[in-house]
Amino acid sequence: MSRLSLVRRRGDEPATSEPTPGAALPSAGTGPTSASTASSPAAAAPARDGVDLLSDWVRVRLRVLALRRRFVIAVVALVVLVALVVTAQRFALVQARHELDGERAVGDGLQTRLEAMAPVAAYLAGVRLRAQVGTGLMAAQLDSEAIAKALDDALPRGAVLDGTTLTLGERTTPATLTDVPVDLAAGTRGLVTTCPGPDPFEVLDLVACVNVSGTAPNRVAVARMVEALDASPLFAEPFIDTTTTGSGGAGSDGGGKDDGAVTFTGSVGVTAATFTGRFDGLVDRLAGEPADAAATGSATGTATGADTGTDAGTDTGTDTGTDSGAGSTDGAQP
């Protein structure tokens, strides 16, 4: 049997009307006072008795039920949250798949266009190859007009060139067109040559050698010509190997007179500054403007043809006039 607990609450003691010993008795004239005392709350409240019939294990069971209820609510909230997250992820995945399908469709369309433009790409590749070959072959093109003009400017008053010979350096012939060197950073661009000079132990990077022969009023004029050639950036190491006076004595041996006309022969080296560089940036221009590749190739071909023709005519005329008629050019000098 369970233990019963009796609880006595405040105000449960029975009320009594017996007077306390020593207390004053009410007088006959105090009737209202006795009535007010009898109607007080403590005297009017009825007696209450209570009995707690719940045992300790019932209270523990109620606490367990409350904890279970809270746990169930928390689990339900977590499940709902997880469901919402999974649903959002599914929506995002579906949207990403739709976007991927759209991008794939766009990629398929672009691939179809690329396949349709395959002949154009092949043509552009051929143009780039031709540009590379042209750049490699024409990288060592010398400006013969500038060389002839520099020689003419170096002649002092009264000196005449009877003949000039331009000897180009040797260059390795490529096995195929794709093996044409296009290394424009090299100093001589593949040209290798030697030229007689005053210092046989000094090796210079020369691209050509010019052999000259002519007459001068005296040895001083020949020396001035050598100084002018040495000061020009187009030439290096001018060298006069023989001089002959007009009186018949050998000036180099010291037996002739210096006041007569002097016939001289010699050579001068040509430096890399004489490269024209006309086709140096052709490949870069084609690679930097793919949209206008066809127009650029056409314009380049036209300009190349016109320049080649003009240069050919100019160089041929200049070389012919310099080699065979340099006397008439210099004869006009005062």
C-alpha positions in Angstrom: 0.0 0.0 0.0 1.2 3.5 -0.8 2.0 5.9 1.8 -0.6 8.6 2.4 0.4 12.0 3.6 -1.9 14.2 5.5 -1.5 17.9 4.8 -3.0 20.4 7.1 -3.4 23.7 5.7 -3.5 27.2 7.2 -7.0 28.1 8.7 -7.9 24.4 9.2 -7.9 24.7 13.1 -11.5 24.8 14.5 -12.8 28.1 15.7 -13.8 28.4 19.4 -15.8 31.0 21.2 -14.5 30.3 24.7 -13.0 33.3 26.3 -9.4 33.4 27.2 -8.7 33.5 30.9 -8.0 37.0 32.0 -9.7 38.6 29.0 -12.3 41.2 29.6 -15.8 40.2 29.2 -17.9 42.2 26.8 -20.3 44.5 28.5 -24.0 44.6 27.9 -23.6 47.7 25.8 -21.1 46.2 23.4 -23.4 44.0 21.3 -22.3 45.4 17.9 -18.7 44.8 18.8 -19.3 41.1 19.4 -21.2 40.8 16.1 -18.3 42.3 14.2 -15.9 39.9 15.9 -18.0 36.9 14.9 -18.1 38.0 11.2 -14.3 38.1 10.7 -12.7 36.1 7.7 -10.8 33.7 10.0 -14.0 32.8 11.9 -16.1 32.6 8.7 -13.6 30.4 6.6 -14.7 26.7 6.5 -12.2 24.0 7.4 -10.4 22.3 4.5 -8.5 19.0 4.5 -6.4 17.7 1.5 -4.7 14.3 0.7 -1.8 13.9 -1.9 -2.4 10.5 -3.6 0.5 10.8 -6.2 3.5 8.7 -5.6 7.1 9.5 -6.6 7.3 7.1 -9.5 4.2 8.8 -11.0 6.0 12.2 -10.9 9.1 10.6 -12.6 6.9 9.1 -15.3 5.3 12.5 -16.0 8.8 14.0 -16.3 9.8 11.2 -18.7 6.7 11.8 -20.8 7.5 15.5 -21.0 11.1 14.8 -22.1 9.8 12.3 -24.7 7.4 14.9 -26.1 10.2 17.5 -26.4 12.5 15.0 -28.1 9.8 14.0 -30.6 9.1 17.7 -31.4 12.9 18.3 -32.0 13.2 15.2 -34.2 10.2 16.3 -36.3 11.6 19.8 -36.7 15.0 18.3 -37.8 13.3 16.0 -40.3 11.3 18.9 -41.7 14.5 21.0 -42.0 16.4 18.2 -43.7 13.5 17.7 -46.1 13.5 21.4 -47.0 17.3 21.4 -47.6 17.0 18.3 -49.8 14.2 19.8 -51.8 16.1 23.0 -52.3 19.1 21.1 -53.5 17.0 19.1 -55.9 15.6 22.2 -57.4 19.0 23.7 -57.7 20.3 20.5 -59.4 17.4 20.5 -61.8 18.1 24.1 -62.7 21.8 23.4 -63.2 20.9 20.4 -65.5 18.7 22.7 -67.6 21.4 25.3 -67.9 23.9 22.5 -68.8 21.6 21.2 -71.5 21.3 24.8 -72.9 25.1 25.2 -72.9 25.5 21.9 -74.6 23.1 22.9 -77.3 25.0 26.2 -77.8 28.3 24.2 -77.9 26.8 21.8 -80.5 25.8 24.8 -82.6 29.2 26.4 -82.4 30.8 23.1 -83.2 28.7 22.9 -86.3 29.7 26.3 -87.3 33.4 25.5 -86.8 33.0 22.4 -88.9 31.4 24.5 -91.6 34.3 27.0 -91.4 37.0 24.3 -91.6 38.0 25.3 -95.1 38.5 28.9 -94.0 40.7 27.7 -91.1 42.8 25.7 -93.5 43.2 28.7 -95.7 44.2 30.9 -92.8 46.7 28.2 -91.7 48.2 28.3 -95.2 48.4 32.1 -95.2 50.2 32.0 -91.8 52.6 29.4 -93.2 53.3 31.5 -96.2 53.8 34.5 -94.0 56.2 32.6 -91.8 58.1 31.3 -94.9 58.2 34.8 -96.4 59.5 36.3 -93.2 62.2 33.6 -92.9 63.3 33.9 -96.5 63.3 37.7 -96.5 64.7 38.3 -93.1 68.2 38.6 -94.5 67.2 41.0 -97.2 69.8 43.8 -97.5 69.1 47.4 -98.4 71.4 47.7 -101.3 70.2 51.2 -102.1 71.3 52.3 -98.6 74.7 50.6 -99.1 75.3 52.3 -102.4 74.2 55.7 -101.0 76.5 55.3 -98.0 79.4 54.5 -100.2 78.7 57.5 -102.4 78.4 59.8 -99.3 81.8 58.5 -98.0 83.6 59.6 -101.2 85.6 62.8 -100.7 85.7 65.5 -103.3 87.5 64.3 -106.4 87.3 60.6 -105.6 85.6 58.2 -107.9 84.6 54.5 -107.5 85.4 52.5 -110.6 83.7 49.3 -109.4 82.0 47.7 -106.4 81.3 44.1 -105.7 78.9 43.0 -103.0 79.5 39.5 -101.6 76.7 38.2 -99.4 77.3 35.8 -96.6 76.4 32.1 -96.8 73.1 31.0 -95.5 71.9 27.5 -94.7 69.3 26.3 -97.2 66.2 24.8 -95.4 65.2 21.3 -96.2 61.5 22.2 -96.2 59.5 25.3 -96.2 58.6 24.8 -92.5 62.3 24.7 -91.6 62.9 28.3 -92.7 64.5 30.1 -89.7 62.5 33.1 -88.4 64.7 34.0 -85.4 64.9 37.8 -85.9 66.7 38.3 -82.7 69.9 36.9 -84.1 72.5 39.5 -85.1 73.3 38.3 -88.6 70.1 36.3 -89.1 71.9 33.3 -90.4 74.4 35.1 -92.7 78.0 34.3 -92.1 80.9 36.0 -93.9 84.4 37.3 -93.4 86.0 40.4 -94.8 89.6 41.5 -94.9 90.4 44.1 -92.2 93.2 45.9 -90.5 93.1 43.5 -87.5 93.1 39.9 -88.6 92.5 38.6 -85.1 89.3 40.5 -84.5 86.2 38.6 -85.5 83.1 40.8 -86.3 79.5 39.9 -87.1 79.3 40.8 -90.8 76.5 40.0 -93.2 78.3 41.0 -96.5 81.6 42.3 -97.8 82.0 45.1 -100.4 85.1 45.2 -102.5 85.8 48.7 -103.9 88.2 50.1 -106.4 88.6 53.6 -107.6 90.8 56.7 -107.9 91.4 59.6 -105.6 93.3 62.9 -105.9 95.8 61.9 -103.2 96.3 59.7 -100.3 94.7 62.2 -97.9 91.4 61.8 -99.9 91.7 58.0 -99.5 92.2 58.4 -95.7 89.2 60.6 -95.5 87.1 58.0 -97.3 88.3 55.3 -94.9 87.4 57.5 -91.9 83.9 58.2 -93.4 83.3 54.5 -94.0 84.4 53.7 -90.4 82.0 56.3 -89.0 79.0 54.9 -90.8 76.9 52.4 -88.9 76.4 50.4 -92.1 80.0 49.5 -92.4 82.8 48.0 -90.3 86.6 47.8 -90.6 87.2 49.5 -93.9 90.6 48.4 -95.3 92.6 49.7 -98.3 95.0 47.0 -99.3 96.8 48.7 -102.3 97.3 52.2 -103.5 99.1 53.2 -106.7 100.1 56.8 -107.7 99.4 58.1 -111.1 103.1 58.7 -111.8 103.7 55.0 -111.7 105.3 54.6 -108.3 103.8 52.3 -105.7 102.4 54.5 -103.0 102.3 51.7 -100.5 106.0 51.2 -100.8 106.7 54.9 -100.3 108.4 55.3 -103.7 105.7 57.4 -105.4 104.6 61.0 -105.0 101.7 62.0 -102.9 100.6 64.9 -105.2 99.5 62.6 -108.1 96.3 60.7 -108.6 96.0 57.6 -106.5 94.4 54.3 -107.6 93.2 52.2 -104.7 91.5 48.9 -104.0 90.1 47.6 -100.8 87.1 46.2 -98.9 84.7 47.1 -96.2 82.4 44.9 -94.1 78.6 45.3 -94.1 76.9 45.2 -90.7 73.4 43.9 -89.7 72.1 47.5 -89.8 71.6 47.1 -93.5 68.7 44.7 -93.1 65.5 46.1 -94.5 63.2 44.4 -91.9 60.2 44.8 -94.2 58.7 41.5 -93.4 59.7 41.2 -89.7 56.3 41.8 -88.2 54.2 40.0 -90.8 53.5 36.8 -88.7 52.6 38.9 -85.6 50.2 41.1 -87.5 48.4 38.0 -88.9 48.2 36.4 -85.5 47.0 39.6 -83.8 44.2 40.2 -86.3 42.4 36.9 -86.9 39.1 38.6 -87.9 40.8 40.5 -90.7 43.1 37.7 -91.8 41.8 37.5 -95.3 41.9 41.3 -95.9 45.3 41.5 -94.3 46.6 38.7 -96.4 45.3 40.3 -99.5 46.7 43.7 -98.6 50.0 42.1 -97.6 50.2 40.3 -100.9 49.5 43.4 -102.9 51.9 45.5 -100.9 54.6 42.8 -101.0 54.3 42.5 -104.8 54.4 46.3 -105.2 57.4 46.6 -102.9 59.2 43.7 -104.4 58.8 45.2 -107.9 59.8 48.7 -106.8 62.8 47.4 -104.8 63.9 45.2 -107.6 63.9 48.0 -110.1 65.5 50.5 -107.7 68.2 48.1 -106.5 69.0 47.0 -110.0 69.2 50.5 -111.3 71.2 51.7 -108.3 73.7 48.8 -108.5 74.1 49.1 -112.2 74.7 52.9 -112.0 77.0 52.5 -109.1 79.1 49.7 -110.5 79.4 50.9 -114.1 78.8 54.6 -114.0 80.0 55.8 -110.7 82.4 58.0 -112.5 79.6 60.0 -114.1 77.9 60.4 -110.7 81.1 61.6 -109.0 82.2 63.6 -112.0 79.3 66.0 -111.3 80.8 66.8 -107.9 82.7 70.1 -107.9 
